[in-house]
Amino acid sequence: MTLSKASALRLASNAMDMGATTLRGPLSLEETGEFTIGQRNLSEWLSRYAGQEVVLVLAPIDTNSSEQKLQCGVCGRDYTGDECPHCAHARARLRGW
């Protein structure tokens, strides 16, 4: 399952606010057999946490969802993506996120 880019970036932002480390970029498999995210070697990055209990969240981004312009059924504003950013912000503010 993919997430909208806005949702994935919100998830990463929330994680960083709580003190977690995040990486962003295209995931690729190099000829050496090692994975990289952007230009960072994932194996080297993960080695810093060897011996610790960790939680890893991988959020593939749906790049097609942001192309179509929609109208919010709640506030009537036009937006692109999976959800109205105005209503999402208001919802997050009211829920204390």
DSSP file with accessible surface (Angstrom, degrees, kcal/mol):
  #  RESIDUE AA STRUCTURE BP1 BP2  ACC     N-H-->O    O-->H-N    N-H-->O    O-->H-N    TCO  KAPPA ALPHA  PHI   PSI    X-CA   Y-CA   Z-CA
    1    1 A M              0   0  202      0, 0.0     2,-0.3     0, 0.0    61,-0.0   0.000 360.0 360.0 360.0 135.0    0.0    0.0    0.0
    2    2 A T        -     0   0   70     57,-0.1     2,-0.3    59,-0.1    59,-0.2  -0.690 360.0-142.0-100.9 157.1    1.3    3.4   -0.9
    3    3 A L  E     -a   61   0A  48     57,-2.9    59,-3.3    -2,-0.3     2,-0.1  -0.810  28.2 -99.8-109.6 156.4    0.8    6.7    1.0
    4    4 A S  E  >  -a   62   0A   2     -2,-0.3     4,-2.6    57,-0.2     5,-0.2  -0.391  35.5-115.0 -67.3 156.2    0.2   10.1   -0.4
    5    5 A K  H  > S+     0   0  100     57,-0.5     4,-2.6     1,-0.2     5,-0.2   0.915 117.2  52.8 -60.4 -40.9    3.3   12.2   -0.3
    6    6 A A  H  > S+     0   0   58      1,-0.2     4,-2.2     2,-0.2    -1,-0.2   0.921 110.6  46.7 -62.3 -43.2    1.7   14.6    2.1
    7    7 A S  H  > S+     0   0   30      2,-0.2     4,-2.4     1,-0.2    -1,-0.2   0.913 112.9  48.9 -65.9 -42.6    0.8   11.8    4.5
    8    8 A A  H  X S+     0   0   10     -4,-2.6     4,-2.4     1,-0.2    -2,-0.2   0.916 112.7  47.3 -64.8 -41.3    4.3   10.2    4.3
    9    9 A L  H  X S+     0   0   64     -4,-2.6     4,-2.6    -5,-0.2    -1,-0.2   0.874 111.0  51.8 -69.5 -33.7    6.0   13.6    5.0
   10   10 A R  H  X S+     0   0   84     -4,-2.2     4,-2.7    -5,-0.2    -2,-0.2   0.913 109.4  50.6 -65.6 -41.8    3.6   14.3    7.9
   11   11 A L  H  X S+     0   0   78     -4,-2.4     4,-2.3     2,-0.2    -2,-0.2   0.937 112.5  46.1 -60.2 -45.5    4.5   10.9    9.3
   12   12 A A  H  X S+     0   0   30     -4,-2.4     4,-2.6     2,-0.2    -2,-0.2   0.908 112.1  51.1 -65.3 -39.9    8.2   11.7    9.0
   13   13 A S  H  X S+     0   0   51     -4,-2.6     4,-2.4     2,-0.2    -2,-0.2   0.922 110.3  48.7 -64.4 -43.1    7.7   15.1   10.5
   14   14 A N  H  X S+     0   0   53     -4,-2.7     4,-1.2     2,-0.2    -1,-0.2   0.904 111.3  50.7 -62.2 -40.8    5.9   13.7   13.5
   15   15 A A  H  <>S+     0   0   31     -4,-2.3     5,-2.7     1,-0.2     3,-0.4   0.920 110.5  48.5 -63.7 -42.2    8.6   11.1   13.9
   16   16 A M  H ><5S+     0   0  100     -4,-2.6     3,-1.6     1,-0.2    -2,-0.2   0.889 106.4  57.1 -66.0 -37.1   11.3   13.8   13.8
   17   17 A D  H 3<5S+     0   0  125     -4,-2.4    -1,-0.2     1,-0.3    -2,-0.2   0.805 106.5  50.9 -61.9 -27.9    9.4   15.8   16.4
   18   18 A M  T 3<5S-     0   0  166     -4,-1.2    -1,-0.3    -3,-0.4    -2,-0.2   0.389 129.1 -97.1 -90.3   0.8    9.5   12.8   18.7
   19   19 A G  T < 5S+     0   0   66     -3,-1.6    -3,-0.2     1,-0.3    -2,-0.1   0.508  77.8 137.5 100.5   5.3   13.3   12.5   18.3
   20   20 A A      < -     0   0   50     -5,-2.7     2,-0.4    -6,-0.2    -1,-0.3  -0.401  51.6-122.0 -81.5 161.2   13.4    9.8   15.6
   21   21 A T        -     0   0   73     -2,-0.1     2,-0.3     2,-0.0    -1,-0.0  -0.853  30.4-169.0-101.1 139.2   15.8    9.9   12.6
   22   22 A T        -     0   0   49     -2,-0.4     2,-0.4     2,-0.0   -10,-0.0  -0.915  12.3-157.1-128.7 154.9   14.3    9.7    9.1
   23   23 A L        -     0   0   47     -2,-0.3     2,-0.4     2,-0.1    15,-0.1  -0.976   9.4-169.1-126.0 146.5   15.6    9.3    5.6
   24   24 A R        +     0   0  158     -2,-0.4    13,-0.1    13,-0.1    -2,-0.0  -0.998  35.4  76.2-137.3 138.7   13.9   10.4    2.4
   25   25 A G  S    S-     0   0   40     -2,-0.4     2,-0.2    13,-0.1    -2,-0.1  -0.828  80.1 -43.6 150.4 174.8   14.7    9.6   -1.2
   26   26 A P        -     0   0  102      0, 0.0    12,-2.4     0, 0.0     2,-0.5  -0.490  52.6-132.2 -71.0 135.6   14.5    6.9   -3.8
   27   27 A L  E     +B   37   0B  88     10,-0.2     2,-0.3    -2,-0.2    10,-0.2  -0.770  35.2 171.8 -87.1 127.8   15.3    3.4   -2.6
   28   28 A S  E     -B   36   0B  45      8,-2.6     8,-2.6    -2,-0.5     2,-0.6  -0.980  33.7-130.8-139.8 153.0   17.7    1.6   -5.0
   29   29 A L  E     -B   35   0B 108     -2,-0.3     6,-0.2     6,-0.2     2,-0.1  -0.915  30.2-145.4-102.2 116.9   19.7   -1.6   -5.1
   30   30 A E    >   -     0   0   86      4,-2.9     3,-1.9    -2,-0.6     5,-0.0  -0.291  26.8-105.5 -78.0 166.6   23.3   -1.0   -6.1
   31   31 A E  T 3  S+     0   0  205      1,-0.3    -1,-0.1     2,-0.1    -2,-0.0   0.771 120.6  63.2 -62.3 -25.0   25.4   -3.3   -8.1
   32   32 A T  T 3  S-     0   0  114      2,-0.2    -1,-0.3     1,-0.1     3,-0.1   0.544 119.7-110.3 -76.9  -7.6   27.2   -4.3   -4.9
   33   33 A G  S <  S+     0   0   49     -3,-1.9     2,-0.3     1,-0.3    -2,-0.1   0.494  79.5 123.7  91.3   3.8   24.0   -5.7   -3.5
   34   34 A E        -     0   0   77      8,-0.0    -4,-2.9     1,-0.0    -1,-0.3  -0.765  58.7-125.0-100.8 146.8   23.5   -2.9   -1.0
   35   35 A F  E     -B   29   0B  94     -2,-0.3     7,-2.4    -6,-0.2     8,-0.7  -0.637  24.6-169.5 -87.8 145.1   20.5   -0.7   -0.7
   36   36 A T  E     -BC  28  41B  13     -8,-2.6    -8,-2.6    -2,-0.3     2,-0.5  -0.961  17.4-152.3-129.4 149.6   20.7    3.1   -0.8
   37   37 A I  E >  S-BC  27  40B  26      3,-2.3     3,-1.9    -2,-0.3     2,-0.4  -0.978  79.7 -39.9-118.0 112.2   18.2    5.8    0.0
   38   38 A G  T 3  S-     0   0   24    -12,-2.4   -13,-0.1    -2,-0.5   -10,-0.1  -0.568 125.0 -30.6  66.9-124.2   19.2    8.8   -2.1
   39   39 A Q  T 3  S+     0   0  194     -2,-0.4     2,-0.5    -3,-0.1    -1,-0.3   0.406 116.0 104.5-103.0   1.8   23.0    8.8   -1.8
   40   40 A R  E <  S-C   37   0B 127     -3,-1.9    -3,-2.3     1,-0.0     2,-0.5  -0.731  72.7-126.8 -93.2 129.3   23.1    7.3    1.7
   41   41 A N  E  >  -C   36   0B  27     -2,-0.5     4,-2.1    -5,-0.2    -5,-0.2  -0.575  15.8-153.4 -71.8 119.1   24.1    3.6    2.1
   42   42 A L  H  > S+     0   0   33     -7,-2.4     4,-2.8    -2,-0.5     5,-0.2   0.881  91.0  54.0 -66.4 -37.9   21.3    2.0    4.1
   43   43 A S  H  > S+     0   0   61     -8,-0.7     4,-1.7     1,-0.2    -1,-0.2   0.926 110.8  45.8 -63.3 -43.9   23.5   -0.7    5.6
   44   44 A E  H  > S+     0   0  132      2,-0.2     4,-0.6     1,-0.2    -1,-0.2   0.912 113.8  49.7 -65.0 -40.3   26.0    1.8    6.9
   45   45 A W  H >< S+     0   0   28     -4,-2.1     3,-1.0     1,-0.2     4,-0.2   0.926 112.3  46.8 -64.4 -45.0   23.2    4.0    8.3
   46   46 A L  H >< S+     0   0   68     -4,-2.8     3,-1.9     1,-0.2    -1,-0.2   0.786  97.0  73.0 -69.2 -25.9   21.5    1.1   10.1
   47   47 A S  H >< S+     0   0   75     -4,-1.7     3,-1.3     1,-0.3    -1,-0.2   0.779  84.4  68.3 -62.5 -22.3   24.8   -0.1   11.5
   48   48 A R  T << S+     0   0  135     -3,-1.0    -1,-0.3    -4,-0.6    -2,-0.2   0.763 103.1  45.4 -64.9 -22.4   24.7    2.8   13.9
   49   49 A Y  T X  S+     0   0   58     -3,-1.9     3,-2.1    -4,-0.2    -1,-0.3   0.273  79.9 139.0-106.5  11.0   21.7    1.1   15.6
   50   50 A A  T <  S+     0   0   78     -3,-1.3     3,-0.1     1,-0.3    -3,-0.0  -0.285  72.5  20.9 -58.3 134.1   23.2   -2.4   15.8
   51   51 A G  T 3  S+     0   0   91      1,-0.3     2,-0.3     0, 0.0    -1,-0.3   0.350 104.3 104.1  88.6  -6.5   22.4   -4.0   19.1
   52   52 A Q  S <  S-     0   0  121     -3,-2.1     2,-0.5     0, 0.0    -1,-0.3  -0.766  77.1-113.7-105.1 151.6   19.4   -1.7   19.8
   53   53 A E        +     0   0  195     -2,-0.3     2,-0.3    -3,-0.1    -3,-0.0  -0.731  47.5 176.2 -80.4 130.4   15.7   -2.5   19.5
   54   54 A V        -     0   0   86     -2,-0.5     2,-0.4     2,-0.0    -5,-0.0  -0.883  31.5-139.8-132.7 163.1   14.3   -0.4   16.7
   55   55 A V        -     0   0  132     -2,-0.3     2,-0.5     2,-0.0    -2,-0.0  -0.999  20.2-160.8-121.3 125.3   11.1    0.2   14.8
   56   56 A L        -     0   0  127     -2,-0.4     2,-0.5     2,-0.0    -2,-0.0  -0.938   4.8-169.3-111.6 125.6   11.5    0.7   11.1
   57   57 A V        -     0   0   99     -2,-0.5     2,-0.5     2,-0.0    -2,-0.0  -0.970   0.7-171.2-115.1 122.6    8.7    2.4    9.1
   58   58 A L        -     0   0  126     -2,-0.5    -2,-0.0     2,-0.0     0, 0.0  -0.964   2.1-174.0-114.2 123.6    8.9    2.3    5.4
   59   59 A A        -     0   0   31     -2,-0.5     2,-0.1   -51,-0.0   -57,-0.1  -0.839  11.4-154.1-123.5  94.4    6.3    4.5    3.5
   60   60 A P        -     0   0   68      0, 0.0   -57,-2.9     0, 0.0     2,-0.5  -0.459  22.0-130.5 -65.1 138.0    6.2    4.1   -0.3
   61   61 A I  E     -a    3   0A  59    -59,-0.2     2,-0.8    -2,-0.1   -57,-0.2  -0.795   3.1-135.2 -98.7 131.1    4.8    7.3   -1.8
   62   62 A D  E     -a    4   0A  47    -59,-3.3   -57,-0.5    -2,-0.5     3,-0.4  -0.736  20.1-173.1 -81.3 109.4    2.1    7.3   -4.4
   63   63 A T  S    S+     0   0  100     -2,-0.8     3,-0.3     1,-0.2    -1,-0.2   0.630  76.1  59.7 -82.3 -12.1    3.4    9.8   -7.0
   64   64 A N  S >  S+     0   0  106      1,-0.2     3,-1.2     2,-0.1     4,-0.4   0.691  86.4  73.8 -88.8 -18.2    0.2    9.7   -9.1
   65   65 A S  T 3  S+     0   0   21     -3,-0.4    16,-0.9     1,-0.2     3,-0.4   0.749  89.6  58.3 -71.4 -22.3   -2.3   10.9   -6.4
   66   66 A S  T 3  S+     0   0   59     -4,-0.3    -1,-0.2    -3,-0.3    -2,-0.1   0.475  88.1  75.8 -89.4   2.4   -1.2   14.6   -6.4
   67   67 A E  S <  S+     0   0  146     -3,-1.2     2,-0.4    13,-0.1    -1,-0.2   0.824  79.8  74.4 -83.7 -29.9   -1.8   15.2  -10.1
   68   68 A Q  S    S-     0   0  137     -3,-0.4    13,-0.7    -4,-0.4     2,-0.4  -0.694  74.9-135.9 -93.1 132.4   -5.6   15.5  -10.0
   69   69 A K  E     -D   80   0C 147     -2,-0.4     2,-0.3    11,-0.2    11,-0.2  -0.709  29.4-178.3 -86.5 130.2   -7.3   18.6   -8.6
   70   70 A L  E     -D   79   0C  62      9,-3.6     9,-2.8    -2,-0.4     2,-0.5  -0.813  25.0-125.0-123.2 165.4  -10.2   17.9   -6.3
   71   71 A Q  E     -D   78   0C 136     -2,-0.3     7,-0.2     7,-0.2     2,-0.2  -0.953  29.7-119.2-113.8 130.4  -12.8   19.9   -4.3
   72   72 A C     >  -     0   0   13      5,-3.0     4,-1.0    -2,-0.5    11,-0.0  -0.443  11.0-149.5 -67.9 131.9  -13.1   19.3   -0.6
   73   73 A G  T  4 S+     0   0   85     -2,-0.2    -1,-0.1     2,-0.1    -2,-0.0   0.616  94.0  44.8 -76.1 -12.0  -16.6   18.1    0.4
   74   74 A V  T  4 S+     0   0  127      3,-0.1    -1,-0.1     0, 0.0    -2,-0.0   0.899 130.6  12.7 -96.0 -56.2  -16.3   19.8    3.8
   75   75 A C  T  4 S-     0   0   45      2,-0.1    -2,-0.1     0, 0.0    -3,-0.0   0.600  91.2-126.6-102.5 -13.9  -14.8   23.3    3.2
   76   76 A G     <  +     0   0   35     -4,-1.0     2,-0.1     1,-0.3    -3,-0.1   0.456  59.4 140.1  84.9   0.4  -15.2   23.6   -0.5
   77   77 A R        -     0   0  125     -6,-0.1    -5,-3.0     1,-0.1     2,-0.3  -0.465  54.7-116.8 -77.2 150.7  -11.5   24.4   -1.2
   78   78 A D  E     +D   71   0C 102     -7,-0.2     2,-0.3    -2,-0.1    -7,-0.2  -0.634  45.0 161.8 -81.4 143.3   -9.7   23.0   -4.2
   79   79 A Y  E     -D   70   0C  39     -9,-2.8    -9,-3.6    -2,-0.3     2,-0.3  -0.970  31.7-134.6-153.5 165.3   -6.7   20.7   -3.4
   80   80 A T  E     +D   69   0C  75     -2,-0.3     3,-0.3   -11,-0.2     2,-0.2  -0.927  65.6  38.1-121.7 151.1   -4.5   18.1   -4.9
   81   81 A G  S    S-     0   0   12    -16,-0.9    -2,-0.1   -13,-0.7     3,-0.1  -0.677 105.8 -48.3 109.3-164.1   -3.5   14.8   -3.1
   82   82 A D  S    S+     0   0   89     -2,-0.2     2,-0.3     1,-0.1    -1,-0.2   0.714 116.3  17.4 -83.6 -25.3   -5.4   12.4   -0.9
   83   83 A E  S    S-     0   0   50     -3,-0.3    -3,-0.2   -11,-0.0    -1,-0.1  -0.989  86.0 -91.5-148.4 156.9   -6.9   14.9    1.5
   84   84 A C     >  -     0   0    8     -2,-0.3     4,-2.6     1,-0.2     5,-0.2  -0.542  31.4-149.8 -67.3 120.4   -7.7   18.6    1.9
   85   85 A P  H  > S+     0   0   83      0, 0.0     4,-2.3     0, 0.0     5,-0.2   0.861  94.9  54.4 -65.2 -32.6   -4.6   20.2    3.6
   86   86 A H  H  > S+     0   0   87      2,-0.2     4,-2.2     1,-0.2     5,-0.2   0.957 113.9  40.0 -64.1 -49.3   -6.8   22.8    5.3
   87   87 A C  H  > S+     0   0   17      2,-0.2     4,-2.8     1,-0.2     5,-0.2   0.881 114.4  53.6 -68.6 -36.9   -9.1   20.3    6.8
   88   88 A A  H  X S+     0   0    8     -4,-2.6     4,-2.5     2,-0.2    -1,-0.2   0.914 110.3  47.6 -63.3 -40.8   -6.3   17.9    7.6
   89   89 A H  H  X S+     0   0  132     -4,-2.3     4,-2.6    -5,-0.2    -2,-0.2   0.928 113.2  47.7 -65.2 -44.7   -4.5   20.7    9.5
   90   90 A A  H  X S+     0   0   22     -4,-2.2     4,-2.6     2,-0.2    -2,-0.2   0.915 112.4  49.7 -62.5 -41.7   -7.6   21.7   11.4
   91   91 A R  H  X S+     0   0   84     -4,-2.8     4,-2.0     1,-0.2    -2,-0.2   0.929 112.4  47.2 -62.8 -44.5   -8.3   18.0   12.3
   92   92 A A  H  X>S+     0   0   17     -4,-2.5     5,-2.8     2,-0.2     4,-0.7   0.906 112.2  50.2 -64.4 -41.4   -4.7   17.6   13.5
   93   93 A R  H ><5S+     0   0  155     -4,-2.6     3,-0.8     1,-0.2    -2,-0.2   0.934 112.1  47.0 -63.7 -44.1   -4.9   20.8   15.5
   94   94 A L  H 3<5S+     0   0  133     -4,-2.6    -1,-0.2     1,-0.2    -2,-0.2   0.823 114.0  47.4 -68.9 -30.1   -8.2   19.8   17.2
   95   95 A R  H 3<5S-     0   0  151     -4,-2.0    -1,-0.2    -5,-0.2    -2,-0.2   0.490 114.1-116.7 -89.2  -4.6   -6.9   16.3   18.0
   96   96 A G  T <<5       0   0   68     -3,-0.8    -3,-0.2    -4,-0.7    -4,-0.1   0.755 360.0 360.0  78.8  26.4   -3.6   17.7   19.4
   97   97 A W      <       0   0  177     -5,-2.8    -1,-0.2    -6,-0.2    -5,-0.1  -0.033 360.0 360.0 -79.1 360.0   -1.3   16.1   16.8
